């Protein structure tokens, strides 16, 4: 940042009360490219190689954490594989100024009811996330493969479609398809927790013989700075058989740089037949600098259930397409 810009920022901050600092810094640092309303329609945009981000778009500004926004403002677009036109303000901005301008940027959404990105905890293997997302996922669990597409609908809802295949000795590799609807019914930024309700529907296709409905509740919490929890309870109803049981999962993890070690416990309780319990230690890895592409590798260890009980490899590859294109952010 030039000496003239530094002097301008100091003058603007000195003129206003503390709660207006973020707006003043935004006008000095950001408005020339992103516009005074944050929509990226400033006159200088024709001279930029990439159109500036629309900071007033709620689905973009709310989905990330304060720390992620601060990192981009502090270190610039190049540090995250984004446009070189986004400068780094590292040498001319204090931590307080960075937080002030990010608070103002996130306020440009102007709509209430969007869960904050601080509640978007890393995806586990077993539990459905409570946070609504835009993701494409390829998941592996032993010989089973699942292809998942998730689409966020406005503030709190999400549609999901998935297809499953199985590589085994049988001649029918197509296992079936499932559609799901999820809605975030409650969140609290202060308590750092959220909960969502949803239902999955599986028609009689592939190896699935009957219609199956599975209502569920998913929840997440961040009770300690270094620990997050995610869990799910899912019921099962089949045509002609009614309620057949339920399944559950609860996982805990912590972020360590680009790595997120997690441990989940999950099981099934059946109306007829034996129940099962498994432990799934896993490691999630952020692959792209932006964080929108990630992978996970783990192993499912059966602890209770009918024999034979063999460990199963678990893995997934995830692309958060709402953040950026697949080839950006590296």
C-alpha positions as CSV (number, residue, x, y, z in Angstrom):
1,X,0.0,0.0,0.0
2,X,1.4,3.4,-1.0
3,X,2.3,6.1,1.5
4,X,-0.5,8.3,0.2
5,X,-3.0,5.6,0.7
6,X,-1.7,5.0,4.2
7,X,-2.1,8.7,5.1
8,X,-5.6,8.7,3.6
9,X,-6.6,5.7,5.7
10,X,-5.3,7.3,8.8
11,X,-7.2,10.4,8.1
12,X,-10.4,8.6,7.5
13,X,-10.2,6.6,10.6
14,X,-9.4,9.7,12.7
15,X,-12.5,11.4,11.4
16,X,-15.1,8.8,12.5
17,X,-16.2,6.8,15.5
18,X,-14.8,3.3,16.0
19,X,-17.9,1.6,14.6
20,X,-17.5,3.4,11.3
21,X,-13.8,2.3,10.8
22,X,-14.7,-0.7,8.7
23,X,-16.8,1.4,6.2
24,X,-14.0,4.0,6.0
25,X,-11.3,1.4,5.4
26,X,-13.5,-0.2,2.7
27,X,-13.9,3.0,0.9
28,X,-10.1,3.6,1.0
29,X,-9.0,0.0,0.2
30,X,-11.8,-1.8,-1.7
31,X,-14.4,0.5,-3.3
32,X,-12.3,1.4,-6.3
33,X,-12.6,-2.2,-7.6
34,X,-15.5,-3.7,-5.7
35,X,-17.7,-0.5,-5.8
36,X,-19.2,1.4,-3.0
37,X,-22.1,-1.2,-2.8
38,X,-19.7,-4.2,-3.0
39,X,-21.2,-5.6,-6.2
40,X,-18.0,-5.3,-8.3
41,X,-19.4,-2.8,-10.8
42,X,-16.8,0.0,-10.2
43,X,-15.5,2.0,-13.1
44,X,-12.1,0.5,-12.8
45,X,-13.3,-3.1,-13.4
46,X,-12.6,-2.8,-17.2
47,X,-8.9,-2.6,-16.4
48,X,-8.8,-5.8,-14.3
49,X,-8.1,-9.3,-15.6
50,X,-10.9,-10.8,-13.5
51,X,-14.2,-9.2,-12.5
52,X,-14.1,-8.3,-8.8
53,X,-16.1,-10.5,-6.5
54,X,-19.6,-9.5,-5.6
55,X,-19.2,-8.9,-1.9
56,X,-22.9,-8.1,-1.5
57,X,-23.9,-11.6,-2.6
58,X,-25.0,-13.3,0.6
59,X,-24.3,-16.9,-0.4
60,X,-20.7,-15.9,-1.1
61,X,-20.0,-13.5,1.8
62,X,-21.6,-15.6,4.5
63,X,-20.2,-19.0,3.6
64,X,-16.7,-18.3,4.6
65,X,-15.2,-17.5,8.0
66,X,-13.9,-14.2,9.2
67,X,-10.4,-15.7,9.3
68,X,-10.7,-16.8,5.6
69,X,-11.8,-13.3,4.6
70,X,-9.0,-11.7,6.7
71,X,-6.4,-14.0,5.0
72,X,-7.4,-12.9,1.5
73,X,-7.4,-9.2,2.4
74,X,-4.1,-9.5,4.3
75,X,-2.2,-11.8,1.9
76,X,-3.8,-11.0,-1.5
77,X,-5.4,-13.1,-4.2
78,X,-2.2,-14.7,-5.3
79,X,-1.7,-16.4,-1.9
80,X,-5.0,-18.3,-2.5
81,X,-4.6,-19.0,-6.2
82,X,-7.0,-16.2,-7.1
83,X,-6.6,-13.1,-9.2
84,X,-3.3,-11.2,-8.9
85,X,-5.4,-8.0,-9.1
86,X,-6.4,-8.5,-5.5
87,X,-3.6,-6.7,-3.6
88,X,-2.1,-7.7,-0.2
89,X,-2.5,-5.2,2.6
90,X,-0.2,-7.0,4.9
91,X,2.4,-4.2,5.4
92,X,-0.2,-1.4,5.8
93,X,-2.9,-2.9,7.9
94,X,-3.2,-3.8,11.6
95,X,-5.1,-6.9,12.8
96,X,-7.8,-4.5,14.2
97,X,-8.2,-2.8,10.8
98,X,-8.4,-6.1,9.0
99,X,-11.1,-7.4,11.3
100,X,-13.0,-4.1,11.0
101,X,-13.0,-4.1,7.2
102,X,-14.0,-7.8,7.0
103,X,-16.9,-7.1,9.4
104,X,-18.1,-4.4,7.1
105,X,-17.7,-6.6,4.0
106,X,-19.8,-9.3,5.6
107,X,-22.5,-6.7,6.5
108,X,-23.0,-5.9,2.8
109,X,-25.2,-9.0,2.5
110,X,-28.0,-7.1,4.1
111,X,-30.2,-10.1,4.7
112,X,-30.7,-12.0,8.0
113,X,-31.0,-15.7,8.3
114,X,-27.8,-16.9,6.5
115,X,-25.8,-19.2,8.8
116,X,-22.3,-17.9,9.2
117,X,-19.3,-19.7,7.7
118,X,-17.9,-20.3,11.2
119,X,-20.5,-23.0,11.5
120,X,-19.5,-24.7,8.3
121,X,-17.5,-27.5,9.9
122,X,-15.4,-29.9,7.9
123,X,-17.3,-32.8,6.3
124,X,-17.0,-36.2,8.1
125,X,-17.4,-39.6,6.5
126,X,-20.6,-40.9,8.2
127,X,-22.6,-37.9,9.4
128,X,-24.6,-35.6,7.2
129,X,-23.4,-32.0,7.6
130,X,-26.0,-29.6,9.2
131,X,-24.7,-26.7,7.1
132,X,-26.3,-26.2,3.7
133,X,-23.7,-26.5,0.9
134,X,-22.8,-26.4,-2.8
135,X,-20.6,-29.4,-3.1
136,X,-19.8,-32.3,-5.5
137,X,-18.4,-35.4,-3.7
138,X,-17.0,-38.7,-4.8
139,X,-17.1,-41.0,-1.8
140,X,-15.7,-44.5,-1.3
141,X,-16.6,-47.0,1.4
142,X,-15.1,-50.4,1.0
143,X,-16.4,-51.7,-2.4
144,X,-19.1,-49.1,-2.5
145,X,-18.9,-45.8,-4.4
146,X,-21.3,-42.9,-4.1
147,X,-21.5,-39.8,-6.4
148,X,-23.1,-36.9,-4.6
149,X,-24.3,-33.5,-5.8
150,X,-25.5,-30.9,-3.3
151,X,-27.2,-27.6,-4.2
152,X,-28.0,-24.9,-1.7
153,X,-31.3,-23.1,-2.0
154,X,-31.3,-19.6,-0.6
155,X,-30.5,-19.1,3.1
156,X,-31.0,-22.5,4.7
157,X,-32.3,-25.2,2.4
158,X,-30.3,-27.8,0.4
159,X,-31.2,-30.3,-2.3
160,X,-29.1,-33.4,-2.7
161,X,-29.0,-36.2,-5.3
162,X,-26.7,-39.2,-5.2
163,X,-26.1,-42.4,-7.1
164,X,-24.4,-45.5,-5.8
165,X,-22.4,-48.4,-7.4
166,X,-20.8,-51.5,-5.9
167,X,-17.8,-53.3,-7.2
168,X,-18.2,-57.0,-6.1
169,X,-18.8,-60.4,-7.5
170,X,-22.4,-59.7,-8.4
171,X,-23.5,-58.8,-12.0
172,X,-25.4,-55.7,-11.0
173,X,-23.0,-52.8,-10.2
174,X,-25.7,-50.2,-10.0
175,X,-26.9,-50.0,-6.4
176,X,-29.5,-47.2,-6.6
177,X,-30.2,-43.5,-6.3
178,X,-31.3,-41.2,-3.4
179,X,-32.8,-37.7,-3.3
180,X,-32.7,-35.6,-0.1
181,X,-34.0,-32.3,1.2
182,X,-32.4,-30.6,4.2
183,X,-33.3,-27.4,6.0
184,X,-31.4,-25.6,8.7
185,X,-33.9,-25.0,11.5
186,X,-31.7,-23.3,14.0
187,X,-28.2,-21.8,14.3
188,X,-26.5,-19.6,16.8
189,X,-23.3,-17.7,16.1
190,X,-22.9,-16.9,19.8
191,X,-23.2,-20.6,20.8
192,X,-21.4,-21.7,17.7
193,X,-23.9,-24.5,17.0
194,X,-26.6,-25.4,14.4
195,X,-29.2,-28.1,13.7
196,X,-31.0,-29.2,10.5
197,X,-33.9,-31.5,9.6
198,X,-34.2,-33.5,6.5
199,X,-35.5,-36.5,4.7
200,X,-33.9,-38.9,2.2
201,X,-36.0,-40.9,-0.4
202,X,-34.7,-43.9,-2.2
203,X,-36.9,-45.5,-5.0
204,X,-36.8,-49.2,-5.9
205,X,-34.0,-49.0,-8.5
206,X,-30.8,-51.1,-8.9
207,X,-30.4,-53.3,-5.9
208,X,-33.1,-51.5,-3.9
209,X,-36.3,-53.5,-3.9
210,X,-38.6,-51.2,-1.9
211,X,-39.2,-47.5,-1.5
212,X,-37.3,-46.2,1.6
213,X,-37.7,-43.0,3.5
214,X,-35.2,-41.8,6.0
215,X,-35.9,-38.7,8.1
216,X,-32.9,-37.3,9.9
217,X,-31.6,-34.6,12.2
218,X,-28.1,-33.3,11.7
219,X,-26.2,-31.1,14.1
220,X,-22.8,-29.4,14.7
221,X,-21.1,-27.5,17.4
222,X,-17.9,-25.9,18.3
223,X,-17.8,-26.1,22.1
224,X,-14.1,-25.4,22.4
225,X,-11.8,-23.3,20.1
226,X,-9.8,-26.4,19.1
227,X,-12.7,-28.9,18.9
228,X,-15.8,-29.3,16.7
229,X,-18.5,-31.9,16.9
230,X,-20.9,-33.2,14.2
231,X,-23.6,-35.8,14.4
232,X,-26.7,-37.3,12.8
233,X,-29.6,-39.5,13.8
234,X,-31.4,-41.1,10.8
235,X,-34.6,-43.2,10.9
236,X,-35.5,-45.9,8.3
237,X,-38.9,-46.7,6.9
238,X,-39.5,-49.2,4.1
239,X,-42.6,-49.9,2.1
240,X,-44.5,-53.0,3.4
241,X,-42.2,-53.2,6.4
242,X,-42.7,-49.8,8.1
243,X,-40.1,-48.6,10.5
244,X,-37.1,-50.9,10.4
245,X,-34.7,-49.1,12.8
246,X,-32.4,-46.1,12.9
247,X,-28.7,-45.2,12.5
248,X,-26.6,-42.7,14.3
249,X,-23.1,-41.1,14.1
250,X,-21.1,-38.7,16.1
251,X,-17.7,-37.3,15.2
252,X,-15.2,-35.0,16.8
253,X,-12.2,-33.2,15.1
254,X,-9.9,-30.3,15.1
255,X,-8.3,-28.2,12.4
256,X,-4.5,-28.3,12.3
257,X,-3.4,-26.1,9.4
258,X,-4.5,-27.9,6.2
259,X,-5.2,-31.1,8.1
260,X,-8.3,-32.1,10.1
261,X,-8.0,-35.3,12.1
262,X,-11.4,-36.7,13.1
263,X,-12.9,-39.7,14.9
264,X,-16.4,-40.9,14.3
265,X,-18.5,-43.5,16.0
266,X,-21.5,-44.8,14.1
267,X,-24.0,-47.6,14.3
268,X,-27.4,-49.0,13.4
269,X,-30.2,-50.2,15.7
270,X,-32.5,-52.6,13.9
271,X,-36.1,-53.7,14.8
272,X,-35.2,-57.1,13.5
273,X,-31.6,-58.4,13.5
274,X,-28.4,-57.4,15.3
275,X,-27.2,-53.9,15.8
276,X,-23.8,-52.6,14.7
277,X,-21.2,-50.2,16.0
278,X,-18.1,-48.9,14.1
279,X,-15.3,-46.5,14.7
280,X,-13.9,-44.4,11.8
281,X,-10.6,-42.6,12.4
282,X,-10.0,-40.3,9.4
283,X,-7.9,-37.5,8.1
284,X,-9.2,-34.7,6.0
285,X,-6.7,-32.7,3.9
286,X,-7.2,-29.3,2.2
287,X,-5.8,-29.8,-1.3
288,X,-6.3,-26.4,-2.9
289,X,-4.9,-23.2,-1.4
290,X,-8.4,-21.7,-1.4
291,X,-9.7,-24.7,0.4
292,X,-12.5,-25.5,-2.0
293,X,-11.1,-28.9,-2.9
294,X,-10.4,-31.4,-0.1
295,X,-9.9,-35.1,0.4
296,X,-10.3,-37.5,3.2
297,X,-8.8,-40.9,4.0
298,X,-9.8,-43.2,6.9
299,X,-10.8,-46.7,7.9
300,X,-14.0,-48.1,9.3
301,X,-13.4,-50.5,12.1
302,X,-16.4,-52.6,13.1
303,X,-16.6,-53.0,16.9
304,X,-20.1,-54.6,17.3
305,X,-22.1,-56.6,14.9
306,X,-22.5,-60.0,13.1
307,X,-19.4,-61.7,11.9
308,X,-17.4,-61.5,9.7
309,X,-16.3,-58.0,10.7
310,X,-13.6,-56.6,8.4
311,X,-12.1,-53.1,8.3
312,X,-13.2,-51.0,5.3
313,X,-11.3,-48.2,3.7
314,X,-13.1,-44.9,3.5
315,X,-12.3,-41.9,1.4
316,X,-13.8,-39.0,-0.4
317,X,-12.8,-36.2,-2.8
318,X,-14.8,-33.0,-2.4
319,X,-15.2,-29.9,-4.6
320,X,-17.0,-26.9,-3.1
321,X,-18.1,-25.5,-6.5
322,X,-19.8,-22.5,-4.8
323,X,-16.4,-21.1,-3.8
324,X,-14.6,-21.3,-7.2
325,X,-14.2,-23.3,-10.4
326,X,-12.3,-26.6,-10.1
327,X,-9.2,-25.2,-11.7
328,X,-9.1,-21.9,-9.7
329,X,-7.7,-21.5,-6.2
330,X,-4.6,-23.7,-6.6
